[in-house]
Amino acid sequence: MRRLPVILALLILPGVAAGAQESRTHAAFRTEATDFKQSCENFSLKSIANCAQVLFTGQPLHIAVGSIAPQNGFGAGAAYVGNWTPNELWRTSWDADAIASDNASWRAGFYYKAIHTPIEKIKVITTTSGPPPKANLSVHPYTLFNLYVQSISLDQLFFYGLGPNSFATDQSVFSMNETIGGADAIIPVLHSMNVSLLGEMNGRFVSVNENHHESTPSIGQIFTEATAPGLTSQPAFLQFGEGARLEPALFNDHLRLDYLAQFQQFIAPSDAHFSFRRFTADLDHTIPLYRNAGSYGPKPTNGPDECAASLGATKCSAIQRNREGSVEVRLLITESIASAGSVVPFYLQPTLGGSDVNGNPWLPSYNDYRFRGPDALLLREGFEHSIWGPIGFAFAADEGKVALSRGDIAFDHLAHSFSAGVTLRAGGLPVLSLAYAWGSNGSTHTLATVNTSLLGGSARPSLF
């Protein structure tokens, strides 16, 4: 909690950074006040929907809500969004938010984004005979630079031991604080196939603490440094990362690919015993069921508290009245490499079961954080479709496992989960989901989650 006043102070930074643009800031507040008055003074069904849109998505200030992390409650607070276009080549924006839940968990952060928007040259070609040449005008990725600082305090996280053979009866609980500050970049290199290069650099400061105010035993009562590496000390980390992303739309937009290959280095300058490297391959395949389908992922040009329909817009995408639906097949593999004598801290290892600390549901029929290991494999097949208005239906089948060594990552002895439920959609994107999951060994679990980013907003930095 000692970091909270410092992080909350970041909420005033946008006003300082935009001091020279005071009139524009005042104009934005006046516009939002006018929208609020027009939308919230009546109580018709339409005005209630418009009022909610202003309250929860309006700029520059709106109510921020979302799941903080599994077992840590639903958070509410405030978010501030600002933007400035210094010239025709750059657009900048910043988000600041802070939310807290009823179990004393909280998250606060400041996110700055600079987008390079070069002037496009349009060449006109005329022909006197034959078919006209195919136009090459299209929406393509922009070069993005992100700066961020985020701090989170989680009161209740579960630990069952490492590896695929951990026991549910060894459930323990701990608390964790983590502050991340750094920068990343997305640089397009091949527009025809939508290929981008990725780079990141940040500092991570983690503190793991005992939790003795739950009925579940605290982690130190069951595990030791030998069985939970990093339990007794948590050094600061410098983390670097390089990668490439491929996102083409093939077969006349009947198949959308999102392939990511990333290599990361976690360096602990004060204790090399905890330094390690990680390789991630994330291969996602989406098949839109309708030609009028919108984008199925967050827009990288938006901050986590923005939902603009396009670059330069200030309004969210309208609720889709068209039919929306997709089929997804995804393969996710994470492998860690530690030198002889080094270990991967347990709090930086991926988890499967319920949802992970970032809120991603993997093997949802199991308890949250049920399986933990330095290496993990997940295969998912999913289906999502609109039912009526913003209400949708989703079904998914997961197969996966964690491992203590890279050689054990294979498609055998996988745990299984199935889930079905409803989603609340806005702008074509599911933002709230309620699902029932069942799977191997009679495991069942009910999950209710609210997206940690505003609909259409970019993701926050990963906590592991």
C-alpha positions in Angstrom: 0.0 0.0 0.0 3.0 2.3 0.4 3.2 2.6 -3.4 -0.4 3.6 -3.9 0.0 7.3 -3.1 2.9 7.5 -5.6 1.0 5.7 -8.3 -2.1 7.7 -7.7 0.0 10.8 -8.2 0.5 9.7 -11.8 -3.1 10.6 -12.4 -2.2 14.3 -12.5 0.7 13.8 -15.0 -1.6 14.2 -18.1 -2.6 17.6 -16.9 1.0 18.6 -16.3 2.1 17.2 -19.7 -0.8 19.1 -21.4 -0.3 22.3 -19.6 0.3 24.1 -22.9 -3.0 22.7 -24.2 -5.1 23.9 -21.3 -7.8 25.3 -23.5 -8.1 22.0 -25.4 -8.4 20.1 -22.1 -11.1 22.4 -20.8 -12.9 22.0 -24.1 -12.8 18.2 -23.8 -14.3 18.4 -20.3 -17.0 20.8 -21.5 -17.9 18.5 -24.3 -18.1 15.5 -22.0 -20.2 17.5 -19.5 -22.6 18.4 -22.3 -22.8 14.7 -23.4 -23.5 13.7 -19.9 -26.3 16.2 -19.5 -27.9 15.3 -22.8 -27.6 11.5 -22.1 -28.4 11.2 -18.4 -31.2 13.7 -17.8 -33.9 11.3 -19.0 -34.7 7.8 -18.1 -35.8 6.2 -21.3 -34.1 2.9 -22.4 -32.1 4.7 -25.1 -30.9 7.5 -22.7 -29.9 5.0 -20.1 -27.7 3.2 -22.7 -26.2 6.5 -23.8 -25.6 7.6 -20.2 -23.8 4.4 -19.4 -21.6 4.9 -22.5 -20.6 8.4 -21.3 -20.0 7.3 -17.7 -17.8 4.2 -18.6 -16.2 5.2 -21.9 -16.3 9.0 -22.1 -13.2 11.2 -22.6 -11.3 12.6 -20.9 -12.6 11.2 -17.7 -14.7 8.1 -17.1 -15.4 5.3 -14.5 -12.9 2.5 -14.8 -14.0 -1.1 -14.0 -12.6 -4.5 -14.5 -11.4 -7.8 -12.9 -8.1 -7.1 -11.2 -6.9 -10.8 -11.1 -8.7 -14.0 -10.2 -9.5 -14.3 -6.5 -8.9 -10.6 -6.1 -12.3 -9.2 -6.8 -13.9 -6.7 -9.2 -12.2 -3.3 -9.2 -13.7 0.1 -9.7 -12.1 3.5 -9.9 -11.4 6.3 -12.4 -9.5 6.7 -15.7 -8.2 9.8 -17.5 -7.5 9.8 -21.3 -5.7 12.6 -23.1 -4.3 13.1 -26.6 -2.3 15.5 -28.6 -1.3 15.7 -32.3 1.9 17.8 -32.5 2.1 17.6 -36.3 1.0 15.5 -39.3 3.6 12.8 -38.6 2.8 11.9 -35.0 -0.2 11.3 -32.7 0.3 10.9 -29.0 -2.1 9.8 -26.2 -1.9 8.9 -22.6 -4.0 7.0 -20.1 -3.9 7.1 -16.3 -6.1 4.9 -14.2 -6.5 3.5 -10.7 -9.0 0.9 -9.4 -9.4 -1.0 -6.1 -11.5 -4.0 -5.0 -13.2 -4.9 -1.8 -10.4 -7.2 -0.7 -7.8 -4.4 -0.6 -6.3 -5.3 -4.0 -5.6 -2.5 -6.4 -4.0 -1.5 -9.7 -2.8 1.9 -10.9 -0.8 2.9 -13.9 0.2 5.5 -16.5 0.4 4.6 -20.2 1.8 6.8 -23.0 1.6 6.0 -26.7 3.3 7.7 -29.7 2.0 6.7 -33.1 3.9 7.5 -36.3 1.5 8.5 -39.1 3.5 9.3 -42.2 1.8 11.0 -45.1 0.7 8.4 -47.6 1.5 9.1 -51.3 -1.4 8.3 -53.6 -0.4 7.5 -57.2 -3.1 7.8 -59.8 -2.8 5.4 -62.8 -5.1 5.5 -65.8 -5.4 3.0 -68.5 -7.0 3.3 -71.9 -7.7 -0.4 -72.3 -8.0 -3.5 -70.2 -9.1 -3.8 -66.6 -7.9 -1.2 -64.1 -5.0 -2.1 -61.9 -5.7 -3.4 -58.4 -5.7 -0.7 -55.8 -3.1 -1.0 -53.1 -4.9 1.3 -50.6 -5.5 -0.5 -47.3 -5.4 0.0 -43.6 -1.9 -1.0 -42.4 -0.2 -1.1 -39.0 1.5 2.0 -37.7 4.8 2.3 -35.9 4.0 2.5 -32.2 6.1 3.4 -29.2 4.7 2.8 -25.7 5.9 4.0 -22.3 4.3 2.7 -19.2 4.5 2.3 -15.4 2.1 0.1 -13.6 1.8 -1.1 -10.0 -0.5 -3.8 -8.7 -1.2 -5.3 -5.3 -2.9 -8.7 -5.1 -4.0 -9.9 -1.8 -4.9 -13.5 -2.6 -3.0 -15.8 -5.1 -3.0 -19.6 -4.9 0.0 -21.9 -5.2 -0.2 -25.7 -5.4 3.4 -26.6 -6.1 5.2 -26.9 -9.4 4.7 -29.2 -12.3 1.8 -31.2 -13.7 1.6 -33.6 -10.7 1.0 -31.1 -8.0 -1.7 -31.9 -5.5 -4.9 -30.0 -5.0 -4.7 -30.7 -1.3 -1.4 -28.7 -1.2 -3.3 -25.4 -1.9 -1.6 -22.4 -0.2 -2.1 -18.7 -0.5 0.2 -15.7 -0.8 0.1 -12.0 -1.5 2.1 -10.2 -4.2 3.0 -6.6 -5.2 4.6 -5.9 -8.6 5.7 -2.7 -10.2 6.6 -2.6 -13.9 8.0 0.3 -15.8 9.4 0.4 -19.3 8.9 0.8 -23.0 8.0 -1.3 -26.1 7.8 -0.7 -29.8 5.9 -2.2 -32.7 7.5 -1.6 -36.1 5.8 -2.8 -39.3 8.2 -4.2 -41.9 6.0 -6.0 -44.5 2.6 -4.4 -45.1 1.4 -7.0 -47.6 1.5 -9.8 -44.9 1.0 -7.5 -41.9 4.3 -8.4 -40.4 5.7 -6.4 -37.5 8.9 -6.5 -35.4 8.5 -6.2 -31.6 10.9 -4.9 -28.9 10.5 -4.3 -25.2 12.6 -3.2 -22.2 11.3 -2.9 -18.7 12.2 -3.2 -15.0 10.2 -5.5 -12.7 10.0 -5.2 -8.9 8.2 -8.0 -7.2 7.4 -8.6 -3.5 5.9 -11.9 -2.3 4.4 -11.9 1.1 2.8 -14.5 3.4 -1.0 -14.4 3.8 -2.3 -15.5 7.2 -5.8 -14.0 7.1 -7.4 -16.7 4.9 -8.6 -20.2 5.9 -6.2 -21.6 3.4 -2.6 -22.1 4.8 -0.1 -19.5 3.9 2.5 -20.5 1.3 5.4 -20.6 3.8 3.5 -23.2 6.0 3.7 -25.8 3.2 6.5 -24.8 0.8 10.1 -23.8 1.1 12.7 -22.1 -1.2 13.5 -25.5 -2.6 9.9 -26.3 -3.7 8.9 -22.7 -4.5 12.0 -20.9 -5.9 11.9 -17.2 -5.1 9.8 -17.6 -2.0 12.4 -16.1 0.4 13.8 -13.3 -1.8 12.7 -11.5 -4.9 15.4 -9.5 -6.7 14.7 -6.8 -9.2 14.7 -7.8 -12.9 15.7 -6.1 -16.1 13.6 -7.7 -18.8 14.3 -7.4 -22.5 12.3 -8.9 -25.4 12.4 -9.3 -29.2 9.9 -10.8 -31.4 7.9 -10.8 -34.6 4.1 -10.9 -35.3 2.4 -12.0 -38.5 -1.3 -11.0 -38.9 -2.5 -11.6 -42.5 -6.1 -12.0 -43.6 -6.2 -14.8 -46.2 -8.7 -16.3 -48.6 -10.6 -13.1 -49.1 -10.7 -12.5 -45.3 -12.1 -16.0 -44.6 -9.1 -16.8 -42.4 -7.2 -14.4 -40.1 -3.9 -15.4 -38.6 -2.2 -13.9 -35.6 1.2 -15.6 -35.2 3.7 -14.4 -32.5 7.2 -15.6 -31.9 9.0 -13.9 -29.0 12.2 -14.3 -27.0 12.6 -12.7 -23.6 15.5 -12.3 -21.2 14.9 -11.9 -17.5 18.1 -10.6 -15.8 18.5 -10.3 -12.0 21.6 -8.1 -11.6 21.7 -8.6 -7.8 21.3 -12.4 -8.0 22.1 -14.2 -11.2 20.7 -17.4 -9.7 17.3 -16.1 -10.8 18.1 -15.0 -14.3 16.5 -17.0 -17.1 15.2 -16.7 -20.7 11.8 -17.5 -22.2 10.6 -18.4 -25.7 6.9 -18.0 -26.6 5.1 -19.2 -29.7 1.5 -18.1 -30.0 -0.3 -19.3 -33.1 -3.9 -18.1 -33.3 -6.3 -18.9 -36.2 -9.7 -17.1 -36.5 -12.4 -17.9 -39.1 -15.0 -15.2 -39.3 -18.4 -16.6 -40.1 -19.7 -13.4 -41.8 -18.1 -11.1 -44.3 -19.3 -8.0 -42.4 -17.4 -9.1 -39.2 -15.3 -6.5 -37.4 -11.9 -6.8 -35.8 -11.7 -9.6 -33.2 -8.9 -8.1 -31.1 -7.8 -5.0 -29.3 -6.6 -2.1 -31.4 -2.9 -1.4 -30.7 -3.4 2.3 -31.4 -5.7 2.6 -28.4 -4.5 2.8 -24.8 -6.0 0.4 -22.2 -8.6 2.9 -21.3 -9.5 3.9 -24.9 -12.1 2.4 -27.2 -11.8 4.6 -30.3 -13.2 3.0 -33.4 -10.2 4.2 -35.5 -7.1 6.3 -35.2 -8.0 9.8 -34.4 -11.6 9.0 -33.3 -12.8 9.8 -29.8 -16.0 7.6 -29.8 -16.2 3.8 -29.2 -17.4 1.5 -31.9 -21.2 1.3 -32.1 -22.9 -1.8 -30.7 -23.1 -4.2 -33.7 -26.6 -5.1 -34.9 -25.2 -7.4 -37.6 -24.5 -11.0 -36.9 -21.1 -11.6 -35.5 -19.4 -14.9 -35.0 -16.1 -16.7 -35.3 -14.3 -20.1 -34.9 -10.9 -20.0 -33.3 -8.0 -22.5 -33.1 -5.0 -21.5 -31.0 -1.7 -23.1 -30.0 0.3 -21.5 -27.2 3.8 -22.8 -26.2 6.0 -21.3 -23.5 9.5 -22.6 -22.8 12.0 -21.3 -20.2 15.7 -21.7 -20.4 17.8 -21.4 -17.2 21.6 -21.8 -17.0 23.1 -24.5 -14.8 22.5 -23.5 -11.2 19.8 -21.0 -12.1 16.0 -21.3 -11.5 12.8 -19.6 -12.7 11.1 -17.8 -9.8 7.7 -19.4 -9.2 5.9 -16.0 -9.4 7.1 -15.5 -13.0 6.0 -18.9 -14.2 2.9 -19.3 -16.3 -0.1 -21.1 -14.9 -3.0 -23.1 -16.3 -6.3 -23.6 -14.6 -9.2 -21.2 -14.1 -7.6 -17.9 -15.2 -4.0 -16.8 -14.9 -2.8 -13.6 -13.1 -3.4 -11.6 -16.4 -7.0 -12.8 -16.5 -6.6 -15.3 -19.4 -8.8 -18.3 -18.9 -6.7 -21.5 -19.6 -8.2 -24.9 -18.6 -11.1 -23.1 -16.9 -12.6 -26.1 -15.2 -9.8 -26.2 -12.7 -9.2 -23.8 -9.8 -7.4 -20.6 -10.6 -3.6 -21.0 -10.9 -4.0 -24.8 -10.4 -1.0 -25.9 -12.5 2.3 -23.9 -12.5 5.6 -24.5 -14.3 8.4 -22.9 -16.3 7.1 -24.5 -19.5 3.5 -24.8 -20.7 1.5 -25.9 -23.7 -2.2 -25.0 -24.5 -4.4 -26.0 -27.4 -7.7 -24.2 -27.7 -10.7 -24.6 -30.0 -13.4 -22.1 -29.6 -16.7 -20.8 -31.0 -18.3 -17.4 -30.3 -21.5 -16.0 -31.8 -23.9 -13.1 -31.2 -27.4 -14.1 -30.1 -29.3 -10.8 -29.8 -28.0 -7.3 -29.7 -24.9 -7.2 -27.4 -25.6 -10.8 -26.0 -23.4 -13.6 -27.3 -22.7 -17.3 -26.7 -19.3 -18.9 -26.4 -18.0 -22.4 -26.2 -14.4 -23.6 -25.9 -12.4 -26.8 -25.5 -8.9 -26.6 -23.9 -6.1 -29.2 -23.7 -2.9 -28.3 -22.0 -0.2 -29.0 -19.4 2.7 -27.5 -17.6 6.2 -29.0 -17.4 9.3 -28.7 -15.3 11.6 -29.2 -18.4 11.3 -28.3 -22.1 11.7 -32.0 -23.1 8.3 -32.7 -21.5 6.4 -30.3 -23.7 4.5 -32.7 -26.0 0.9 -33.5 -27.0 0.5 -36.4 -24.4 -1.0 -36.6 -21.0 -3.0 -33.3 -21.5 -5.6 -32.1 -19.0 -8.9 -31.2 -20.6 -11.5 -28.5 -20.0 -14.8 -27.5 -21.7 -16.6 -24.3 -21.1 -19.9 -22.7 -22.3 -21.5 -19.4 -21.4 -22.7 -16.0 -22.4 -20.8 -12.9 -23.3 -21.8 -9.2 -23.3 -20.5 -7.7 -26.5 -19.9 -4.1 -27.4 -18.3 -2.8 -30.6 -18.1 -6.4 -31.8 -15.9 -7.4 -28.8 -16.9 -9.6 -25.8 -16.2 -7.5 -22.7 -18.0 -9.5 -20.0 -18.3 -13.3 -19.8 -20.1 -15.7 -17.6 -19.2 -19.4 -18.2 -19.5 -22.8 -16.6 -16.6 -25.2 -17.2 -16.1 -28.9 -16.7 -13.2 -31.2 -17.5 -10.8 -33.9 -16.4 -11.1 -35.6 -13.1 -14.6 -34.2 -12.5 -13.3 -30.6 -12.2 -15.9 -27.9 -12.5 -15.7 -24.1 -12.2 -17.9 -21.1 -12.8 -16.1 -18.0 -14.1 -17.3 -14.4 -14.3 -14.8 -11.9 -15.8 -14.8 -8.3 -17.0 -12.1 -7.4 -19.4 -9.2 -5.6 -17.7 -8.9 -3.2 -20.7 -11.7 -1.1 -22.1 -13.3 -2.7 -25.1 -11.0 -2.3 -28.0 -8.2 -1.1 -25.7 -4.7 -2.5 -25.9 -3.5 -5.0 -23.3 -1.6 -4.1 -20.1 1.9 -5.3 -19.5 2.0 -9.0 -18.5 2.6 -9.8 -14.8 4.9 -12.7 -15.6 
